[in-house]
Amino acid sequence: MSGLETKFLNLTLPNPFILAAGPPTAKGELVIEAFKAGWGGAVLKTISLEPTPLPKPRLHVIKSGRDKRGMLDIELFSNLSVERWEDEIDMIRASFPDRPLIASIAGGGSPPDWQEVIRRLEPHRVSAFEMNVSCPSFAGGKGEKLGQNPEALEKAVSWVREATKLPVIVKLTPNVTNINFFAKIAMDAGADAFTISNSLQGLGGIDLDTFSPLPSVDGIGIIGGYGGPGLKPVSLRCTANVAKNLPLPIIGCGGISNWRDAAEYLAAGASAVAICTAVMWNGIQIIDSLTKELENYLNRKGFASPTDLTGRALPNIVTFPDLDLSLNLVASIVNEICNGCGICVKACTSGAYQAITIVEDLAWVDLLKCSGCGLCVGVCPLNAVRLVQSVN
Ligand SMILES: Cc1cc2nc3c(=O)[nH]c(=O)nc-3n(C[C@H](O)[C@H](O)[C@H](O)COP(=O)(O)O)c2cc1C
């Protein structure tokens, strides 16, 4: 029988699902309700010395038809003061004295900016600090984030390290070319773990009547943070990159919508996962299906705990020269399933090697033309195409 208990640093979580910093952790009563619902831990909305006002509006849900693809936000840190957070944390601790409760913090260009927040919050029994390094960099140019500037990152992590014996988790930004470079700087400056990752810089869209960005505040807007399903491949890649190269534990974060996404992050090297957008869209109750279905999967695979899954995929994530380029696969249509809709024909004709046509109302593959790219497998709505070993 599998269990979901998860060890992360010195913390024990009842399951690997953590509420990421954001609106679902913007006040104590929300966190209490989430813990009651069964969440394994929570990262509080980022706390800084001065409360941050909230732009209105600040969210734009990006859709394709009725499907939600992601969300653009222009929200920064918590609008509550540090004093207020001291009370909120006390309230959470009165109901849940031991559940992992991580304080996300952000500061500026001098040690007290970070250390004062730590000094104030630590006595209220937070379990760890997560550094939000997606805040403006004090060392770099306009618009640069702390997590994009090596010198600034190194300084800020060492100030935080100096100020606390609690675990220090650095939440890396994916908006860099080489995430390992920044992860190593954070590790060398004293980080104990990473959250990977924060949101991707994005522009939610343009209103074609007013030419305002989406979202906009009275017609003007800023580059925001893109999260939700569209972020997953980027953050998953960042997670695997860092997990392959550095020994620190990772909280995987970005576009997790269901137990599968979470399991993939664990397989890519994360020890726990954090979720924001999916909770904002569907409510804290998603924890029920996340935990049940992850547990079922672990049972099916014979894994005793989420830890058994951590990093399982890493040996299979390689670089191009490691691929066996002699492997010869071709598409094969399952005639019993194909209904001759022709979607694969269009895709193959314009996007691949013109190998598929409709013959007697069914898709037919010319094996001499098929290059085994897999496009038809992906676009078939009925799952009627397989890749098989070529006999030629
Ligand atoms: C409205 C909103 C506010 C957020 N606020 C914070 C924050 O205060 N601190 C932080 O580190 N991340 C913040 N995030 C980023 C999330 O914690 C998370 O890293 C990101 O959204 C990717 O995860 P997701 O795809 O599950 O949403 C926020 C995200 C959203 C959508």
The ligand as an SDF file (V2000), in Angstrom:
LIG
                    3D

 31 33  0  0  0  0  0  0  0  0999 V2000
   -2.5980   36.2210   -9.1320 C   0  0  0  0  0  0  0  0  0  0  0  0
   -1.2920   35.5680   -8.8020 C   0  0  0  0  0  0  0  0  0  0  0  0
   -0.5140   36.0470   -7.7460 C   0  0  0  0  0  0  0  0  0  0  0  0
    0.7110   35.4710   -7.4500 C   0  0  0  0  0  0  0  0  0  0  0  0
    1.4210   35.9390   -6.3920 N   0  0  0  0  0  0  0  0  0  0  0  0
    2.6210   35.3720   -6.0970 C   0  0  0  0  0  0  0  0  0  0  0  0
    3.3570   35.8330   -4.9850 C   0  0  0  0  0  0  0  0  0  0  0  0
    2.9300   36.6860   -4.2180 O   0  0  0  0  0  0  0  0  0  0  0  0
    4.5760   35.2660   -4.7680 N   0  0  0  0  0  0  0  0  0  0  0  0
    5.0880   34.2840   -5.5660 C   0  0  0  0  0  0  0  0  0  0  0  0
    6.1920   33.8050   -5.3160 O   0  0  0  0  0  0  0  0  0  0  0  0
    4.3680   33.8190   -6.6010 N   0  0  0  0  0  0  0  0  0  0  0  0
    3.1650   34.3380   -6.8840 C   0  0  0  0  0  0  0  0  0  0  0  0
    2.4380   33.8520   -7.9250 N   0  0  0  0  0  0  0  0  0  0  0  0
    3.0150   32.7790   -8.7690 C   0  0  0  0  0  0  0  0  0  0  0  0
    2.5150   31.4070   -8.3440 C   0  0  0  0  0  0  0  0  0  0  0  0
    2.8930   31.0920   -7.0190 O   0  0  0  0  0  0  0  0  0  0  0  0
    3.0780   30.3110   -9.2740 C   0  0  0  0  0  0  0  0  0  0  0  0
    4.4860   30.2820   -9.1570 O   0  0  0  0  0  0  0  0  0  0  0  0
    2.7440   30.5340  -10.7390 C   0  0  0  0  0  0  0  0  0  0  0  0
    1.4490   31.0500  -10.9110 O   0  0  0  0  0  0  0  0  0  0  0  0
    2.8720   29.2310  -11.5160 C   0  0  0  0  0  0  0  0  0  0  0  0
    2.0820   28.2170  -10.9520 O   0  0  0  0  0  0  0  0  0  0  0  0
    0.6040   27.8460  -11.4820 P   0  0  0  0  0  0  0  0  0  0  0  0
    0.7290   27.5470  -12.9500 O   0  0  0  0  0  0  0  0  0  0  0  0
    0.1700   26.6800  -10.6510 O   0  0  0  0  0  0  0  0  0  0  0  0
   -0.2320   29.0500  -11.2520 O   0  0  0  0  0  0  0  0  0  0  0  0
    1.1870   34.3760   -8.2270 C   0  0  0  0  0  0  0  0  0  0  0  0
    0.4080   33.8850   -9.2640 C   0  0  0  0  0  0  0  0  0  0  0  0
   -0.8290   34.4540   -9.5540 C   0  0  0  0  0  0  0  0  0  0  0  0
   -1.6530   33.8730  -10.6700 C   0  0  0  0  0  0  0  0  0  0  0  0
  1  2  1  0
  2  3  1  0
  2 30  2  0
  3  4  2  0
  4  5  1  0
  4 28  1  0
  5  6  2  0
  6  7  1  0
  6 13  1  0
  7  8  2  0
  7  9  1  0
  9 10  1  0
 10 11  2  0
 10 12  1  0
 12 13  2  0
 13 14  1  0
 14 15  1  0
 14 28  1  0
 15 16  1  0
 16 17  1  0
 16 18  1  0
 18 19  1  0
 18 20  1  0
 20 21  1  0
 20 22  1  0
 22 23  1  0
 23 24  1  0
 24 25  2  0
 24 26  1  0
 24 27  1  0
 28 29  2  0
 29 30  1  0
 30 31  1  0
M  END
$$$$
